[in-house]
Amino acid sequence: MAALASGPAFAQVLGSPLGAPPADGAGAGPLGLPHGQGAGVHSPQSPIAPLPKRDDVVAWSLLTDVKTAVKTVSKRKRVVPVYPPEVRALDQRRLKLHGFMLPLEPGENQRHFLLASVPLTCSFCTPGGAESLVEVRTKTPVKYRLEAVVVEGKFHVLDNDPYGLYYRLSEAEGSR
């Protein structure tokens, strides 16, 4: 057992289900992934159709355009969101969001759930980071469905959520 394989010749190489990026890096994002792929982006292999473009809802491309910074909060270093002015301007406004429900409790009708920019593909994983999720609390229950839903309510941009969420929609109602 003492002679376990080690060293550069035995280093583990992790592969990506997305395949290798082009050798010249063309079309690759900051992590080497092709643009439009990765967490929070709809997979072309999903059996559920992606969200169609709508002018009456806030675009996920705006909500996901958030940077992060390390900040000391209560004598502890934390990673905190840094919102662009366009996102900050949405705080406390009534607006519509279009996305996929991630129930937080069992049942056909949901009053408290997460809304995601892409459909859930694994029961144990979030489909993206905090920038692609919105906590939703509704006035009346919304029927759970696999297809996308539209909800309208009071939007909150969160600076120091204990669960690490960036956004919340309160007093929400199902919409069309």
Buried (B, 14 or more C-beta within 10 A) or exposed (E): EEEEEEEEEEEEEEEEEEEEBEEEEEEBEEEEBBEEBBBBBBBEEEEBEBBEEEEEBBBBEEBBEBEBEEBEEEEEEEEBBEBEEEBEEBBEEEBBBBBBBBBEEEEEEBBEBBBBBBBBEEEEEBBBBBBBBBBBBBEEEBEBEEEBBBBBBBBBBBEEBEEBBBBBBEEBBBBE
